Amino acid sequence: MVNLIWVAMAVIGIVFAMMNGTMNEVNEAIFKSAKEAVTISIGMISILVFWLGLMKIAEEAGLLERLAAFCKPLVRRLFPEVPPNHPALGYIVSNIIANMFGLGNAATPMGIKAMEELKKLNSHQEEASRSMITFLAINTSSITLIPTTVISIRMTYGSASPGEIIGTTLVASTISTIGAVCIDRYYYWKRTRKGGKR
């Protein structure tokens, strides 16, 4: 469905440009955007490779394992329905850690695996379970210590201080995550009061 929407938007835009005689501007915008996309991609690849390399070093040194062990008690409280040694918890913790370092591309596969494992635990297959909803809320808001992707984009466009966004990103993402968890818990409590507890 999304692909059809994009195709429709592109076709409507081209037809509109042809009717108004602005095809030259459209062609110029297409090539300019393509050039910018390549520039941004190369800039993002360099910084993502750097941080993924650091993550690998941290993994080999056992730092990620310690961080995961530190996060697990909190994750257990957020996902009480998930058994203590279930694989879903490991994927959830890995996803949270990757998001903390702004590695959204690295976090996505772990997030998908976490959802797959949570779905196996879900007895109501047609509806998302409490744990699936909670994980989606946390993954979407995600506390970010180092916004790697944003820093790389700022570097690409010649920002004088690309890292100055770290503080504000940490504050904003922390507030958004706390808000997401509070809203998630409120609606769960509201649903259980109406007798919809799962």
DRENDO-1510 file (C-alpha; in Angstrom, 1 decimal, always signed):
<recs>
REC; n; res; u; v; w
REC; 1; MET; +0.0; +0.0; +0.0 .
REC; 2; VAL; +2.8; +2.4; +0.9 .
REC; 3; ASN; +4.5; +1.7; -2.4 .
REC; 4; LEU; +1.3; +2.6; -4.3 .
REC; 5; ILE; +1.1; +5.9; -2.4 .
REC; 6; TRP; +4.7; +6.8; -3.3 .
REC; 7; VAL; +4.1; +5.9; -7.0 .
REC; 8; ALA; +0.9; +7.9; -7.1 .
REC; 9; MET; +2.6; +10.9; -5.5 .
REC; 10; ALA; +5.5; +10.7; -8.1 .
REC; 11; VAL; +3.1; +10.4; -11.0 .
REC; 12; ILE; +0.9; +13.2; -9.8 .
REC; 13; GLY; +3.9; +15.4; -9.3 .
REC; 14; ILE; +5.3; +14.7; -12.8 .
REC; 15; VAL; +1.9; +15.2; -14.5 .
REC; 16; PHE; +1.4; +18.5; -12.6 .
REC; 17; ALA; +5.0; +19.7; -13.6 .
REC; 18; MET; +4.2; +18.8; -17.3 .
REC; 19; MET; +1.0; +20.8; -17.2 .
REC; 20; ASN; +2.7; +23.8; -15.6 .
REC; 21; GLY; +5.8; +23.6; -17.8 .
REC; 22; THR; +8.2; +23.1; -14.8 .
REC; 23; MET; +9.8; +19.8; -15.9 .
REC; 24; ASN; +13.2; +21.5; -16.0 .
REC; 25; GLU; +12.9; +22.4; -12.3 .
REC; 26; VAL; +11.7; +18.9; -11.5 .
REC; 27; ASN; +14.7; +17.3; -13.3 .
REC; 28; GLU; +17.1; +19.7; -11.6 .
REC; 29; ALA; +15.6; +18.8; -8.2 .
REC; 30; ILE; +15.8; +15.1; -8.9 .
REC; 31; PHE; +19.5; +15.1; -9.8 .
REC; 32; LYS; +20.3; +17.5; -6.9 .
REC; 33; SER; +18.5; +15.3; -4.4 .
REC; 34; ALA; +20.2; +12.2; -5.7 .
REC; 35; LYS; +23.6; +13.9; -5.3 .
REC; 36; GLU; +22.8; +14.9; -1.7 .
REC; 37; ALA; +21.5; +11.4; -0.9 .
REC; 38; VAL; +24.8; +9.9; -2.0 .
REC; 39; THR; +26.8; +12.5; +0.0 .
REC; 40; ILE; +24.7; +11.9; +3.2 .
REC; 41; SER; +24.9; +8.1; +2.8 .
REC; 42; ILE; +28.7; +8.2; +2.6 .
REC; 43; GLY; +28.9; +10.5; +5.6 .
REC; 44; MET; +26.6; +8.2; +7.6 .
REC; 45; ILE; +28.4; +5.1; +6.5 .
REC; 46; SER; +31.7; +6.4; +7.9 .
REC; 47; ILE; +30.3; +7.3; +11.3 .
REC; 48; LEU; +28.2; +4.2; +11.6 .
REC; 49; VAL; +31.2; +2.0; +10.8 .
REC; 50; PHE; +33.1; +3.8; +13.5 .
REC; 51; TRP; +30.5; +3.3; +16.2 .
REC; 52; LEU; +29.7; -0.3; +15.1 .
REC; 53; GLY; +33.4; -1.0; +15.4 .
REC; 54; LEU; +33.5; +0.5; +18.9 .
REC; 55; MET; +30.4; -1.6; +19.8 .
REC; 56; LYS; +32.2; -4.7; +18.5 .
REC; 57; ILE; +35.3; -3.9; +20.7 .
REC; 58; ALA; +33.0; -3.3; +23.7 .
REC; 59; GLU; +31.3; -6.7; +22.9 .
REC; 60; GLU; +34.7; -8.5; +22.8 .
REC; 61; ALA; +35.8; -6.8; +26.0 .
REC; 62; GLY; +32.6; -7.9; +27.8 .
REC; 63; LEU; +31.3; -4.4; +28.3 .
REC; 64; LEU; +28.0; -5.0; +26.4 .
REC; 65; GLU; +27.4; -8.1; +28.5 .
REC; 66; ARG; +27.9; -6.1; +31.7 .
REC; 67; LEU; +25.6; -3.3; +30.4 .
REC; 68; ALA; +23.0; -5.9; +29.4 .
REC; 69; ALA; +23.2; -7.5; +32.9 .
REC; 70; PHE; +22.8; -4.0; +34.4 .
REC; 71; CYS; +19.7; -3.3; +32.2 .
REC; 72; LYS; +18.1; -6.7; +32.7 .
REC; 73; PRO; +16.4; -6.0; +36.1 .
REC; 74; LEU; +14.8; -2.9; +34.6 .
REC; 75; VAL; +13.7; -4.8; +31.5 .
REC; 76; ARG; +12.3; -7.6; +33.7 .
REC; 77; ARG; +10.1; -5.0; +35.4 .
REC; 78; LEU; +9.0; -3.5; +32.1 .
REC; 79; PHE; +8.2; -7.0; +30.7 .
REC; 80; PRO; +6.9; -9.1; +33.6 .
REC; 81; GLU; +5.1; -11.5; +31.3 .
REC; 82; VAL; +8.3; -12.6; +29.6 .
REC; 83; PRO; +10.0; -15.6; +31.3 .
REC; 84; PRO; +13.4; -14.7; +32.9 .
REC; 85; ASN; +15.7; -16.6; +30.5 .
REC; 86; HIS; +13.6; -16.2; +27.4 .
REC; 87; PRO; +15.5; -15.1; +24.2 .
REC; 88; ALA; +13.1; -12.2; +23.8 .
REC; 89; LEU; +14.8; -10.4; +26.8 .
REC; 90; GLY; +18.2; -10.7; +25.2 .
REC; 91; TYR; +17.0; -9.2; +21.9 .
REC; 92; ILE; +15.1; -6.4; +23.8 .
REC; 93; VAL; +18.2; -5.5; +25.8 .
REC; 94; SER; +20.4; -5.5; +22.6 .
REC; 95; ASN; +17.9; -3.3; +20.8 .
REC; 96; ILE; +17.8; -0.8; +23.7 .
REC; 97; ILE; +21.6; -0.6; +23.9 .
REC; 98; ALA; +21.9; -0.1; +20.1 .
REC; 99; ASN; +19.3; +2.6; +20.2 .
REC; 100; MET; +21.2; +4.3; +23.2 .
REC; 101; PHE; +24.2; +4.7; +20.9 .
REC; 102; GLY; +22.1; +6.0; +18.0 .
REC; 103; LEU; +22.6; +2.9; +15.9 .
REC; 104; GLY; +19.1; +2.6; +14.6 .
REC; 105; ASN; +20.1; +0.5; +11.6 .
REC; 106; ALA; +21.8; -2.0; +13.9 .
REC; 107; ALA; +18.9; -1.9; +16.4 .
REC; 108; THR; +16.3; -2.8; +13.7 .
REC; 109; PRO; +17.2; -6.5; +13.2 .
REC; 110; MET; +17.3; -7.0; +17.0 .
REC; 111; GLY; +13.9; -5.3; +17.3 .
REC; 112; ILE; +12.4; -7.5; +14.7 .
REC; 113; LYS; +13.8; -10.6; +16.4 .
REC; 114; ALA; +12.4; -9.4; +19.8 .
REC; 115; MET; +9.0; -8.9; +18.2 .
REC; 116; GLU; +9.1; -12.4; +16.7 .
REC; 117; GLU; +9.9; -13.9; +20.1 .
REC; 118; LEU; +7.2; -11.9; +21.9 .
REC; 119; LYS; +4.7; -13.0; +19.3 .
REC; 120; LYS; +5.5; -16.6; +20.1 .
REC; 121; LEU; +4.6; -15.9; +23.7 .
REC; 122; ASN; +1.4; -14.1; +22.7 .
REC; 123; SER; -1.7; -16.3; +23.2 .
REC; 124; HIS; -3.9; -13.7; +21.4 .
REC; 125; GLN; -2.5; -13.9; +18.0 .
REC; 126; GLU; -4.8; -11.4; +16.4 .
REC; 127; GLU; -3.9; -8.7; +18.9 .
REC; 128; ALA; -0.6; -7.4; +20.2 .
REC; 129; SER; +0.3; -8.5; +23.7 .
REC; 130; ARG; +1.1; -6.1; +26.5 .
REC; 131; SER; +4.8; -6.9; +26.1 .
REC; 132; MET; +4.7; -6.2; +22.3 .
REC; 133; ILE; +3.0; -2.8; +22.9 .
REC; 134; THR; +5.5; -1.9; +25.6 .
REC; 135; PHE; +8.4; -2.8; +23.5 .
REC; 136; LEU; +7.0; -0.8; +20.5 .
REC; 137; ALA; +6.6; +2.2; +22.8 .
REC; 138; ILE; +10.2; +2.0; +24.2 .
REC; 139; ASN; +11.7; +1.2; +20.8 .
REC; 140; THR; +10.0; +4.2; +19.1 .
REC; 141; SER; +10.9; +6.7; +21.9 .
REC; 142; SER; +14.3; +5.1; +22.8 .
REC; 143; ILE; +16.7; +6.9; +25.1 .
REC; 144; THR; +19.7; +8.0; +23.0 .
REC; 145; LEU; +23.0; +8.8; +24.6 .
REC; 146; ILE; +24.8; +9.5; +21.3 .
REC; 147; PRO; +22.7; +10.4; +18.3 .
REC; 148; THR; +25.1; +9.0; +15.8 .
REC; 149; THR; +22.9; +9.4; +12.7 .
REC; 150; VAL; +22.1; +13.1; +13.5 .
REC; 151; ILE; +25.8; +13.9; +14.2 .
REC; 152; SER; +26.8; +12.4; +10.9 .
REC; 153; ILE; +24.2; +14.5; +9.0 .
REC; 154; ARG; +25.4; +17.6; +10.8 .
REC; 155; MET; +29.0; +16.8; +9.9 .
REC; 156; THR; +28.0; +16.3; +6.3 .
REC; 157; TYR; +26.4; +19.7; +6.1 .
REC; 158; GLY; +29.4; +21.4; +7.7 .
REC; 159; SER; +28.1; +22.1; +11.2 .
REC; 160; ALA; +30.7; +23.9; +13.4 .
REC; 161; SER; +29.8; +21.7; +16.4 .
REC; 162; PRO; +28.0; +18.6; +15.3 .
REC; 163; GLY; +28.2; +17.0; +18.8 .
REC; 164; GLU; +26.5; +19.8; +20.6 .
REC; 165; ILE; +23.1; +18.1; +20.1 .
REC; 166; ILE; +24.0; +15.3; +22.4 .
REC; 167; GLY; +22.7; +16.9; +25.6 .
REC; 168; THR; +19.4; +18.1; +24.2 .
REC; 169; THR; +18.9; +14.7; +22.5 .
REC; 170; LEU; +19.5; +12.9; +25.8 .
REC; 171; VAL; +17.0; +15.1; +27.6 .
REC; 172; ALA; +14.4; +14.9; +24.9 .
REC; 173; SER; +14.7; +11.1; +24.3 .
REC; 174; THR; +14.6; +10.5; +28.1 .
REC; 175; ILE; +11.4; +12.5; +28.5 .
REC; 176; SER; +9.9; +10.8; +25.5 .
REC; 177; THR; +10.7; +7.3; +26.8 .
REC; 178; ILE; +9.4; +8.1; +30.3 .
REC; 179; GLY; +6.2; +9.5; +28.7 .
REC; 180; ALA; +5.8; +6.5; +26.4 .
REC; 181; VAL; +6.1; +4.0; +29.3 .
REC; 182; CYS; +3.7; +6.1; +31.5 .
REC; 183; ILE; +1.1; +6.2; +28.7 .
REC; 184; ASP; +1.6; +2.5; +28.0 .
REC; 185; ARG; +1.1; +1.7; +31.7 .
REC; 186; TYR; -1.9; +4.0; +32.0 .
REC; 187; TYR; -3.8; +2.4; +29.0 .
REC; 188; TYR; -2.9; -1.1; +30.3 .
REC; 189; TRP; -4.3; -0.2; +33.7 .
REC; 190; LYS; -7.4; +1.3; +32.1 .
REC; 191; ARG; -7.9; -1.8; +30.0 .
REC; 192; THR; -7.5; -4.2; +33.0 .
REC; 193; ARG; -10.1; -2.1; +34.9 .
REC; 194; LYS; -12.6; -2.9; +32.1 .
REC; 195; GLY; -11.9; -6.6; +32.4 .
REC; 196; GLY; -9.6; -6.9; +29.4 .
REC; 197; LYS; -6.6; -8.2; +31.2 .
REC; 198; ARG; -4.5; -10.7; +29.3 .
</recs>
